[in-house]
Amino acid sequence: MNGSEKQTGHFTINCTVVLALLVTLFFPFGYFAVSYQHALGSLETETEINARIITSLGNIRPDSWHEEAHRLDAILSSHGTPTTSERHRILDAGGRELAASGGQLAAPVIQRTHPILYGDKVIGSVEISRSLRPIIKRAALVAVAGFSVSLIVFVLLPFRVINQANRQLQDSYTFLKKVMESSANALIVLNLDGTVDMANARCTELSGFQPPEFIGHDIGTFVCPYCIDMVRRQLHLVTSGTAEIVKFEAEFLTKDGGTVSIACGATPVYQEGRIACTVLSIENITERRQSVEALTAAKEYTENLIQAACVMILGLNLKGEVTLINRAGEEMTGYRQEELLGKSWFETVMGAEAFHKMCCIPQEAGAGTGGCACEGQIVTKAAAMRTISWRNSAIVEKGTVVGTLCFGIDITEHRKVEAQLRHSQKMESIGQLAGGVAHDFNNMLSVMLGYAQLCQLEAAGASPLSLYLDEVIKAGERSRDMVRKLLAFSRKEIISPRRVNLNDHCLEMKKTLSRLIGEEICFDFVPDDELWPVRIDPSQVDQILMNLAVNARDAMPEGGTLTVATGNITVDTEFCDFRLDAKPGPYACLSVIDTGTGMEREVVRRIFEPFFTTKEVGRGTGLGLATVYGIVTQNGGFIDVESEPGRGTCFKIYLPKLTGDAVVQQESKPTAMIGSGTVLVVEDDDMLRLMATQMLEKIGYQVIQAASPHLALAICGDISKKIDMVLSDVIMPEMNGFDMARGIATMRPETKVLFMTGYSDEMIARRGIQPEKELHYIQKPFNMEGLHEKIMAVQSGC
């Protein structure tokens, strides 16, 4: 071998050695480089995929991240194998380990980390570590094997790497499946075109479709038609990269044709920096929505009940501030709800003194006692006072008292009616007492005046005894007037009602009233030309006008104006609701108005009581207004009084309109006291019967006395006795005068009966006595002249 061949041989050997060395070096270094790069790429991909998968879990939130550690740990533990050369770890934002799989790796090691995002916030990271020793060992084996092995290595290595990548991808897929199946929500992986790529078992529980039935179908197939466009718009925001996560609600179709309400969250999954798919997390909110709708309906129903209630419903917190008030409360107070909410009830509507009984007492009693009742006054927005009856209960939430619920009823008008009823009952009781006393005193007064007049007739004109008797008679007459006032108040006075035009009567009384009130008071009369007539005793009208004029004069010591006005008014039921004496119908109204000092409300309530007076001692009897009240009530009318201190007083007398023609009684002319005939006197009171007998005998009549109606009937049954007239009391024991008169009429039809009584027709009727026709009366006490005139009028048929 020559030098050149040796050189060529050496060159070949060298080249072979170099080539072998290069091949030997190329294979291990190439293998190492390829394996290393592949390992890096797979680690990058795997960490990114795992991070996106965990990010897509719908129930992972920053505040519950640490609470999910046990589940993540379970997933990672099931992922690894004993021979694995990798270590998987899930870390929180602070770098603390939450879950890990695989053991500690020998150096050298490569690792890759990818952040886990919740929105724009990093809540943790996924870390995968892999040892380089297997790669180095395999590279060393490749270097030792030489040229022959290098070719095999070049052939086998790609397959080994591919198999290893496939195994890793399979492991990642298995990990992804376990994560999806462990989710409490239904998870669907969508391709970019909106078709379903994966679905977990929760989707079956949600809709009834099996996971394979979802694969390949458009997501619009599984949502209600009216929701499709909205769902596509929301998903487009994710696939276009506009939003990292979107949340929306929709209606999901079930396999049986029904629907369920769902709440969705969609997030993109990236591969190699591009959006590869979308993970859709679905939660069934049907029961929650039904609960919300039921709660809303219950709230609306309760609100409607509160607003429709006819009583005030008021809610107060512990400070007494308004938290609730219904429409009835707004109507009672005059305030709108917006004006009261948040304001102190006890500074705006009620006084501070009501806070204790409205709030403290119910809260101390608790909610189980049925409430605490009380009454209080409120001031409306219009500054009016209203009386409210309250029923208050504590509002308890979770065992703690948070306020007071108050139910209020406006009893203002009820209290007014009660006061009027009590006043009416009081007046009725006083009237009965006054009438009874006056009637009994009337009988005694009749005896006193009768005997005084008889004594006066016997006494000489110039005798001092005659002067004394004059004073006795004057005192008796004054007592008689007082008794008549009491009888008028108690509606027991004998009256002679007739048709009266109040205008004409007021004009006749104008001069008298002007003199009565004095020159310093201006008298004004305002008549209604179309005034309706009334039925009343004219003398009673005089009493009404004179009593009211006197009171008006005393109320205007420095002068003023007294106005008497008349008018027609038709009273309705609403007007009568707060005036117990009033009845619906047409009335003629007589108004007496002064510009005097006026009266307080408490005084107005008592002005019609007998003997009640605001005047000084000795200046009034207290019977003037009581007489007016009795006269008006006796004639079927009623009185309304309006008065305020410093603003005068207005008395309005309402008398019923006369619907028919009243009988006008003609006054008889005085005649001489010369009588003839026989009069039967029937009276159970011995003193009164004897006094009447002596009066009649003094006039010239023959008298037969009967102490009882039965005795009178027996006397009338004796046809031998002539009886021209019967003078009888009405109310007597055993039999009343009317029944006796009917018995006498059957025996002596021509004999007329004159009744003497202190009772009116109304009071007689109250005792159950109903006369068959209009009878003749003479009122006690009477004198000889009045008795003789009445007898003559009865005999003449008047």
C-alpha positions in Angstrom: 0.0 0.0 0.0 1.6 3.1 -1.1 1.5 6.3 0.6 -1.2 7.7 -1.4 -3.4 4.6 -0.7 -2.4 4.8 3.0 -3.2 8.3 2.9 -6.5 7.4 1.2 -7.0 4.6 3.7 -6.3 6.9 6.5 -8.4 9.4 5.0 -11.2 6.9 4.6 -10.7 5.6 8.1 -10.5 9.0 9.3 -13.5 10.0 7.3 -15.2 6.8 8.5 -14.1 7.6 12.1 -15.1 11.2 11.6 -18.3 10.2 9.9 -19.0 7.6 12.6 -18.0 10.1 15.2 -20.2 12.6 13.5 -23.0 10.2 13.1 -22.4 9.0 16.7 -22.4 12.6 17.9 -25.2 13.6 15.5 -27.6 10.9 16.6 -27.3 11.5 20.3 -27.1 15.2 20.0 -29.9 15.2 17.4 -31.9 12.8 19.5 -31.3 14.9 22.6 -32.1 18.1 20.7 -35.3 16.6 19.2 -36.4 15.0 22.5 -35.6 18.1 24.4 -37.5 20.4 22.0 -40.4 17.9 21.9 -40.5 17.7 25.7 -40.6 21.5 25.9 -43.4 21.7 23.3 -45.5 19.0 24.9 -45.0 20.6 28.3 -46.1 24.0 27.0 -49.2 22.5 25.3 -50.1 20.3 28.2 -49.8 23.1 30.8 -51.8 25.4 28.7 -54.6 22.9 28.0 -54.8 21.9 31.7 -54.9 25.6 32.7 -57.7 26.3 30.2 -59.7 23.3 31.3 -59.5 24.3 35.0 -60.4 27.9 34.0 -63.5 26.7 32.2 -64.9 25.1 35.4 -68.0 27.2 36.2 -67.9 26.9 39.9 -64.2 27.9 40.4 -64.1 31.4 42.0 -61.3 33.2 43.8 -63.1 33.0 47.1 -63.7 29.2 46.7 -60.3 28.3 45.0 -58.8 26.9 48.1 -62.0 24.9 48.9 -61.6 23.0 45.5 -58.1 21.8 46.4 -59.3 18.3 47.5 -61.1 17.8 44.2 -58.1 18.9 42.1 -55.9 16.7 44.2 -58.1 13.7 43.5 -58.0 14.4 39.8 -54.2 14.7 39.7 -53.8 11.6 41.8 -55.8 9.5 39.4 -53.9 11.0 36.5 -50.3 9.8 37.3 -48.8 6.3 37.2 -46.0 4.8 39.3 -43.5 4.8 36.4 -44.2 8.3 35.2 -41.2 10.7 34.9 -43.4 13.7 35.3 -44.7 15.7 38.2 -47.9 17.7 37.9 -48.7 20.5 40.4 -51.4 23.1 40.8 -50.4 26.2 42.7 -52.4 29.2 44.0 -51.5 32.9 43.2 -49.0 32.9 46.1 -47.1 29.9 44.9 -48.5 27.5 47.5 -49.2 24.0 46.3 -52.8 23.0 46.2 -52.6 19.6 44.4 -49.8 17.4 43.0 -49.2 14.0 41.3 -46.0 12.1 40.7 -42.9 11.8 42.9 -39.8 13.9 43.2 -37.7 14.0 39.9 -33.9 13.6 39.7 -31.9 16.5 38.2 -31.6 17.7 35.6 -35.3 18.6 35.2 -37.2 20.8 32.8 -40.6 22.4 33.8 -43.2 24.6 32.4 -45.9 26.7 34.1 -49.1 28.3 32.8 -51.3 30.7 34.7 -54.9 29.9 35.6 -57.2 33.0 35.0 -60.6 34.0 36.4 -61.6 36.8 34.2 -58.6 39.1 34.1 -57.3 37.9 37.4 -54.6 35.2 37.9 -55.8 32.9 40.6 -53.1 30.2 40.3 -50.9 28.2 37.9 -50.4 24.7 36.5 -46.8 23.4 36.7 -45.5 20.2 34.9 -42.0 19.0 35.6 -40.1 16.3 33.6 -36.7 14.8 34.2 -34.0 14.9 31.4 -32.2 11.7 32.6 -34.1 9.3 30.4 -33.2 11.5 27.4 -29.6 11.6 28.4 -29.4 7.9 28.9 -31.0 7.2 25.6 -28.6 9.6 23.9 -25.6 7.8 25.6 -26.9 4.5 24.3 -27.2 5.9 20.9 -23.6 7.2 21.0 -22.3 3.7 22.1 -24.3 1.8 19.5 -22.5 3.4 16.7 -23.2 3.7 13.1 -25.5 0.6 12.8 -27.6 1.5 15.8 -27.8 5.2 14.8 -29.7 4.3 11.6 -32.1 2.2 13.8 -32.3 5.0 16.3 -33.1 7.4 13.5 -35.9 5.1 12.5 -37.2 4.1 15.9 -36.8 7.4 17.6 -39.6 9.3 15.8 -42.0 6.4 16.6 -41.0 6.4 20.2 -41.5 10.1 20.4 -44.8 9.9 18.6 -46.0 7.1 20.9 -44.9 9.0 24.0 -46.7 12.2 22.7 -49.8 10.1 22.0 -49.6 8.7 25.5 -49.2 12.1 27.0 -52.1 13.4 24.9 -54.2 10.4 26.0 -53.3 11.2 29.6 -54.3 14.8 29.1 -57.5 13.8 27.5 -58.3 11.4 30.4 -57.5 14.2 32.8 -59.8 16.6 30.9 -62.6 14.0 30.9 -62.3 13.5 34.7 -62.3 17.2 35.2 -65.5 17.6 33.1 -67.3 14.7 34.8 -66.4 15.9 38.2 -68.0 19.3 37.5 -71.3 20.1 39.3 -72.5 21.8 36.1 -73.2 20.6 32.7 -70.2 21.2 30.4 -70.2 21.4 26.6 -67.2 21.9 24.4 -68.1 23.7 21.2 -66.2 23.9 18.0 -65.7 27.3 16.4 -68.7 26.7 14.1 -71.0 26.1 17.1 -71.2 22.3 16.9 -70.8 20.2 20.0 -67.5 18.4 20.4 -67.8 17.1 23.9 -70.5 16.9 26.6 -70.4 15.5 30.2 -72.9 13.3 32.0 -74.5 16.4 33.7 -75.9 17.3 30.3 -78.0 14.1 30.5 -79.4 15.1 33.9 -80.2 18.5 32.5 -81.9 17.6 29.3 -82.3 13.8 29.0 -80.1 13.6 26.0 -77.1 11.2 26.2 -73.7 12.7 25.6 -73.3 11.0 22.2 -76.5 12.6 21.1 -74.9 16.1 21.5 -71.8 15.3 19.5 -71.8 17.0 16.0 -75.1 18.9 16.5 -75.3 22.7 16.5 -75.9 24.2 19.9 -78.9 26.0 18.5 -80.6 22.6 18.3 -80.8 22.4 22.1 -82.0 25.9 23.0 -85.5 27.4 22.6 -86.0 29.1 19.2 -86.5 32.6 20.6 -83.1 32.2 22.5 -81.0 31.0 19.5 -80.0 34.5 18.2 -79.1 35.7 21.7 -77.0 32.6 22.4 -75.1 32.9 19.1 -74.3 36.5 19.8 -72.9 35.7 23.2 -70.8 32.8 21.9 -69.5 35.0 19.0 -68.1 37.4 21.6 -66.0 34.5 22.9 -64.9 32.9 19.6 -64.0 36.3 18.2 -61.8 37.1 21.2 -63.9 40.1 22.2 -64.6 38.7 25.7 -62.8 36.1 27.8 -65.9 35.0 29.5 -69.6 35.7 29.0 -72.6 34.9 31.2 -76.2 34.8 30.1 -79.5 33.0 30.8 -81.6 31.0 28.3 -84.2 28.2 28.0 -82.8 24.7 27.3 -84.8 22.1 25.5 -85.3 18.7 27.0 -85.7 15.3 25.3 -89.4 15.1 26.3 -90.2 18.4 24.7 -90.1 20.6 27.8 -87.8 23.4 28.8 -85.5 24.2 31.7 -84.1 27.6 32.7 -80.3 27.7 32.5 -77.5 30.1 33.5 -74.5 29.8 31.1 -70.9 30.8 31.3 -68.7 30.5 28.1 -64.9 30.8 27.9 -62.5 30.2 25.0 -59.8 27.4 24.9 -56.5 28.4 23.2 -54.1 26.0 21.3 -50.8 27.4 19.9 -52.0 30.9 20.7 -55.3 30.6 18.8 -58.8 29.9 20.0 -59.5 26.3 19.3 -62.9 25.8 21.0 -65.3 27.1 23.5 -66.2 25.6 26.9 -69.9 26.2 27.9 -70.8 25.7 31.5 -74.5 25.3 32.2 -76.4 25.5 35.5 -80.1 24.5 35.9 -81.8 27.5 37.6 -85.4 26.4 37.0 -86.1 25.9 40.7 -84.3 29.1 41.6 -86.3 31.1 39.0 -89.5 29.5 40.2 -88.6 30.4 43.8 -87.8 34.0 42.7 -91.1 34.2 40.8 -93.1 32.7 43.7 -91.4 35.1 46.1 -92.1 38.0 43.7 -95.8 36.9 43.3 -96.1 36.6 47.1 -94.6 40.0 47.6 -96.9 41.6 45.0 -99.9 39.8 46.6 -98.9 41.0 50.1 -98.3 44.5 48.7 -101.8 44.5 47.1 -103.4 43.3 50.3 -101.6 46.1 52.3 -102.6 48.7 49.8 -106.2 47.5 49.5 -106.8 47.4 53.2 -109.4 49.9 54.5 -107.4 50.5 57.6 -104.1 52.3 58.0 -101.1 50.0 57.9 -97.9 51.6 59.3 -94.5 50.1 59.7 -92.0 51.7 62.1 -88.4 50.8 62.8 -86.8 50.9 66.2 -86.2 54.7 65.9 -89.9 55.4 65.1 -89.1 56.1 61.4 -91.7 55.1 58.8 -90.8 52.1 56.7 -94.2 51.3 55.3 -97.6 53.1 54.9 -100.5 52.1 52.7 -103.0 54.1 50.6 -105.5 54.3 53.5 -102.7 55.8 55.6 -102.0 58.4 52.9 -105.7 59.3 52.8 -105.9 59.6 56.6 -102.8 61.7 57.0 -102.8 63.6 53.7 -99.1 62.8 53.2 -97.8 60.8 50.3 -95.7 57.7 51.0 -92.6 59.4 49.6 -93.1 62.2 52.1 -93.1 59.9 55.1 -90.7 57.1 54.3 -87.6 57.5 56.4 -89.1 60.3 58.4 -89.9 60.1 62.1 -93.6 59.4 62.6 -93.5 61.1 66.0 -92.1 64.3 64.7 -94.2 64.5 61.5 -97.7 63.1 62.4 -97.9 62.3 66.1 -96.5 63.7 69.2 -93.3 62.4 70.8 -95.3 61.2 73.9 -96.9 58.5 71.8 -93.6 56.8 71.0 -93.7 54.7 74.1 -97.1 53.2 73.7 -96.7 52.8 69.9 -93.3 51.3 69.8 -91.8 50.4 73.2 -94.8 48.5 74.7 -95.4 46.2 71.6 -91.6 45.5 71.4 -91.5 44.6 75.0 -94.5 42.4 74.7 -93.1 40.6 71.6 -94.9 39.3 68.5 -96.9 36.5 70.0 -99.3 38.4 72.2 -101.8 39.5 69.5 -100.8 43.1 69.6 -101.3 46.1 72.0 -104.2 48.4 71.6 -104.2 52.1 72.2 -105.7 55.4 70.9 -104.0 58.5 69.8 -104.4 61.7 67.8 -102.6 62.5 64.6 -102.2 65.8 62.8 -102.9 65.6 59.1 -101.0 67.5 56.5 -104.0 69.9 56.4 -103.4 70.5 60.2 -106.6 68.7 61.1 -106.8 66.5 64.2 -107.9 62.9 63.8 -108.4 60.2 66.5 -107.0 56.8 65.6 -107.5 53.5 67.3 -104.2 51.5 67.0 -103.4 47.8 67.2 -99.6 47.4 67.4 -97.4 44.3 67.1 -93.7 43.9 67.2 -91.9 42.9 63.9 -89.5 40.0 64.6 -86.9 38.8 62.2 -84.7 35.8 63.1 -85.6 36.2 66.8 -84.7 39.9 66.9 -87.3 42.7 67.1 -86.7 45.1 64.2 -89.7 47.4 64.4 -93.4 47.8 65.0 -96.4 47.1 62.7 -99.4 49.3 63.4 -103.0 49.0 62.3 -105.0 52.2 62.6 -108.7 52.9 62.3 -110.0 56.5 62.1 -112.6 56.8 64.9 -112.9 60.5 64.8 -116.4 60.6 63.6 -117.3 57.6 65.8 -116.1 59.5 68.9 -118.2 62.5 67.8 -121.3 60.3 67.4 -120.6 58.7 70.8 -120.3 62.2 72.4 -123.5 63.3 70.7 -125.3 60.1 71.8 -124.1 60.6 75.4 -125.2 64.2 75.2 -128.6 63.2 73.9 -129.0 60.5 76.5 -128.0 63.0 79.2 -130.5 65.5 77.9 -133.2 62.9 77.8 -132.5 61.8 81.4 -132.4 65.4 82.6 -135.6 66.1 80.7 -137.4 63.2 82.3 -136.2 64.3 85.7 -137.2 67.9 85.1 -140.5 66.9 83.6 -141.4 64.6 86.5 -140.5 67.2 89.1 -142.3 70.0 87.2 -145.4 67.9 86.8 -145.7 67.1 90.5 -144.9 70.6 91.4 -147.5 71.8 88.9 -150.2 70.0 90.8 -149.2 71.6 94.1 -148.8 75.0 92.4 -152.4 74.7 91.0 -153.7 74.2 94.5 -151.7 77.2 95.9 -152.7 79.6 93.1 -156.3 78.4 93.2 -156.7 78.9 96.9 -154.8 82.2 96.7 -157.3 83.4 94.1 -160.2 82.2 96.2 -158.8 84.0 99.2 -158.3 87.2 97.2 -162.0 87.1 96.2 -163.0 86.8 99.8 -160.7 89.6 101.1 -161.6 93.2 100.8 -159.9 95.2 98.1 -158.2 97.6 100.6 -157.3 94.9 103.1 -153.6 94.3 103.7 -154.4 90.6 103.2 -155.3 91.3 99.6 -151.9 92.9 99.0 -150.2 89.9 100.5 -152.3 87.6 98.3 -151.3 89.6 95.2 -147.6 89.0 96.0 -148.3 85.3 96.6 -150.1 85.1 93.2 -147.3 86.9 91.5 -144.7 84.5 93.0 -146.9 81.6 92.0 -147.2 82.9 88.4 -143.4 83.3 88.2 -143.1 79.8 89.5 -145.7 78.7 86.9 -143.6 80.2 84.2 -140.5 78.4 85.4 -142.4 75.2 85.5 -143.6 75.7 82.0 -140.0 76.2 80.9 -139.1 72.9 82.5 -142.1 71.3 80.9 -141.1 72.8 77.5 -137.6 71.5 77.9 -138.9 68.0 78.8 -141.5 68.2 76.0 -144.4 67.8 78.4 -145.9 71.3 77.9 -149.4 71.5 76.5 -149.2 73.4 73.2 -151.6 74.5 70.5 -149.6 74.1 67.2 -150.9 75.7 64.0 -149.6 76.8 60.6 -147.0 79.5 61.0 -144.9 81.5 58.5 -141.7 82.3 60.3 -141.1 85.3 58.1 -144.4 86.9 59.2 -143.8 86.0 62.8 -140.2 87.4 62.8 -141.5 90.7 61.3 -144.1 90.9 64.1 -141.4 90.3 66.7 -138.9 92.7 65.1 -139.8 95.7 67.2 -140.0 93.7 70.4 -136.6 92.2 69.8 -135.1 95.6 68.9 -136.2 97.0 72.2 -135.0 93.9 74.0 -131.4 93.9 72.7 -130.9 97.7 73.1 -129.8 100.4 70.7 -126.1 99.5 70.8 -126.8 96.3 68.9 -127.8 96.4 65.3 -130.7 94.1 64.4 -130.8 92.7 60.9 -133.5 90.4 59.4 -132.8 88.4 56.2 -135.9 86.5 55.1 -136.3 83.9 52.4 -139.3 84.9 50.3 -140.0 81.3 49.4 -139.9 80.0 53.0 -141.8 76.9 53.7 -144.5 77.0 56.4 -144.1 75.0 59.7 -146.5 73.7 62.4 -145.8 75.1 65.8 -147.4 77.1 68.6 -146.7 80.8 67.9 -146.0 81.5 71.5 -143.2 79.0 71.3 -141.6 80.8 68.4 -141.7 83.9 70.6 -139.9 82.0 73.4 -137.3 80.8 71.0 -136.6 84.3 69.5 -136.6 86.1 72.9 -134.4 83.5 74.6 -131.8 83.5 71.8 -132.0 87.4 71.5 -131.3 87.7 75.3 -128.3 85.4 75.1 -127.0 87.3 72.0 -127.3 90.6 73.9 -125.4 89.3 76.9 -122.7 88.0 74.5 -122.2 91.5 73.0 -121.8 93.9 76.0 -120.0 96.4 73.8 -122.5 96.2 70.9 -122.5 94.2 67.7 -124.9 92.8 65.1 -127.8 90.4 65.7 -128.9 88.7 62.5 -132.1 86.7 62.1 -132.3 84.8 58.8 -134.7 82.2 57.3 -134.2 79.7 54.6 -135.2 76.3 53.2 -133.0 73.3 53.4 -133.4 69.6 52.5 -131.5 67.4 55.0 -129.9 64.2 53.6 -128.8 61.1 55.4 -125.1 62.1 55.4 -126.0 65.3 57.3 -127.9 63.3 59.9 -125.1 60.9 60.5 -123.5 63.3 63.0 -126.7 64.8 64.4 -128.7 62.3 66.3 -131.8 64.5 66.6 -132.0 65.1 62.9 -134.0 63.1 60.4 -133.8 63.4 56.6 -136.4 65.6 54.9 -137.3 69.2 54.1 -136.9 71.9 56.9 -137.5 75.6 57.3 -134.3 77.0 59.0 -134.4 79.9 61.4 -130.8 81.2 62.0 -129.9 83.6 64.9 -126.4 84.9 64.5 -124.5 87.3 66.7 -121.0 88.8 66.6 -120.4 88.3 70.3 -117.7 86.7 72.3 -118.5 83.1 71.2 -118.1 79.9 73.3 -115.6 77.2 73.9 -116.3 73.7 72.7 -116.9 72.4 76.2 -119.4 75.1 76.8 -121.3 74.4 73.6 -121.7 70.8 74.7 -123.5 71.8 77.8 -125.5 74.9 76.8 -128.8 73.0 76.6 -128.6 71.5 80.0 -131.2 73.0 82.5 -129.7 75.4 85.0 -126.4 75.5 83.2 -125.3 79.1 82.7 -122.1 81.0 82.1 -123.6 84.2 83.4 -123.0 85.7 86.8 -125.0 84.5 89.8 -128.5 86.2 89.8 -128.4 87.1 86.1 -129.7 83.9 84.6 -131.7 80.8 85.5 -130.1 78.5 83.0 -133.4 77.6 81.5 -133.4 79.8 78.4 -131.6 77.5 76.0 -133.0 74.4 77.7 -136.5 75.8 76.8 -135.4 76.4 73.2 -134.1 72.9 73.0 -137.3 71.4 74.4 -139.6 73.5 72.1 -137.7 72.6 69.0 -137.4 68.9 69.9 -141.1 68.8 70.8 -142.0 70.1 67.4 -140.0 67.4 65.6 -137.0 69.7 64.8 -133.4 69.9 65.9 -130.7 72.6 66.6 -127.3 73.1 65.3 -124.8 75.4 67.0 -121.6 76.9 65.6 -119.4 79.0 67.9 -115.8 79.8 68.4 -114.3 82.2 71.0 -114.1 85.7 69.6 -116.0 84.8 66.4 -119.6 84.9 67.6 -122.3 82.2 67.7 -124.8 80.9 65.2 -127.9 79.0 66.3 -129.7 77.2 63.5 -133.3 76.0 64.3 -134.6 73.4 61.9 -138.4 72.9 61.9 -140.1 70.3 59.6 -141.9 71.7 56.6 -145.7 71.6 56.9 -147.1 69.3 54.3 -150.8 69.9 55.1 -153.1 72.6 56.3 -153.1 73.0 60.1 -156.2 73.8 62.1 -156.2 77.4 63.1 -157.7 77.9 66.5 -159.6 81.0 67.1 -159.1 82.9 70.3 -162.2 83.2 72.5 -163.3 86.5 73.8 -163.3 87.0 77.6 -166.7 86.5 79.2 -168.1 87.3 82.6 -167.5 84.6 85.3 -171.1 83.5 85.6 -171.7 79.8 85.1 -174.6 77.5 85.3 -175.1 73.7 85.1 -173.6 70.7 86.7 -170.0 69.7 86.4 -168.6 66.3 87.4 -165.0 66.7 88.7 -162.9 63.5 88.4 -159.5 63.8 90.2 -157.6 61.3 92.3 -155.7 64.1 94.1 -158.0 65.2 97.0 -156.5 68.7 97.3 -156.7 69.5 93.6 -160.2 68.0 93.4 -161.4 70.2 96.3 -159.7 73.3 94.9 -161.3 72.8 91.4 -164.7 72.2 93.1 -164.5 75.4 95.1 -163.5 77.4 91.9 -166.5 76.0 90.0 -168.9 76.7 92.8 -167.5 80.2 93.1 -168.2 80.8 89.4 -171.8 79.4 89.8 -171.6 75.8 88.8 -173.0 72.9 90.7 -170.3 70.3 91.3 -170.3 66.5 91.8 -167.0 65.1 92.9 -165.6 61.7 92.0 -162.3 60.4 93.4 -161.8 57.7 90.7 -162.9 57.0 87.1 -165.0 54.0 88.3 -167.0 56.2 90.7 -167.5 58.7 87.9 -168.9 56.0 85.6 -171.2 54.9 88.3 -172.5 58.5 88.8 -173.0 58.9 85.1 -174.9 55.7 85.0 -177.6 57.2 87.3 -180.0 58.8 84.8 -181.6 60.8 87.6 -178.6 63.0 87.9 -178.1 65.7 85.4 -174.5 66.3 84.3 -173.6 69.0 81.7 -169.8 68.6 81.6 -167.1 66.4 83.0 -163.8 68.0 84.2 -161.3 65.1 84.5 -157.6 64.4 85.0 -155.9 62.3 82.3 -153.5 60.1 84.3 -155.2 58.4 87.2 -154.9 55.0 88.9 -156.9 52.0 87.7 -158.2 53.8 84.6 -157.1 56.8 82.5 -159.3 59.7 81.7 -159.7 58.7 78.0 -161.1 55.3 78.8 -163.4 56.8 81.3 -164.6 59.4 78.7 -165.4 56.6 76.2 -167.5 54.9 78.9 -169.3 58.1 79.6 -169.9 58.7 75.9 -171.8 55.4 75.6 -174.2 56.5 78.5 -174.3 60.2 77.9 -173.3 61.0 74.2 -174.2 64.7 74.7 -172.0 65.2 77.7 -168.6 66.9 76.9 -165.4 66.2 78.7 -162.6 68.8 79.5 -159.3 67.3 80.6 -157.0 69.1 83.0 -153.3 67.9 82.7 -149.8 69.0 82.7 -148.7 66.4 80.1 -148.5 66.9 76.3 -150.1 64.6 73.7 -146.7 63.1 73.1 -146.1 62.2 76.8 -149.6 60.9 77.1 -149.0 58.7 74.1 -145.8 57.4 75.7 -147.9 56.0 78.5 -149.8 53.9 75.9 -152.9 56.1 76.0 -154.2 56.9 72.5 -157.3 59.2 72.2 -159.6 58.5 69.4 -160.1 62.1 68.4 -158.8 65.6 69.3 -159.9 66.4 72.8 -160.1 69.6 74.9 -157.4 70.4 77.5 -156.7 73.0 80.1 -153.2 73.1 81.4 -152.3 73.1 85.0 -152.0 75.3 86.9 -155.1 77.3 85.9 -157.1 80.2 87.4 -160.8 80.8 87.6 -160.9 83.0 84.5 -159.0 80.5 82.4 -161.2 77.6 83.7 -164.5 79.4 83.0 -163.3 80.5 79.5 -162.3 77.0 78.6 -165.6 75.5 79.9 -167.5 78.1 77.8 -165.4 77.3 74.7 -166.1 73.6 75.1 -169.8 74.1 75.6 -170.0 76.4 72.5 -168.2 73.7 70.4 -165.0 75.7 69.8 
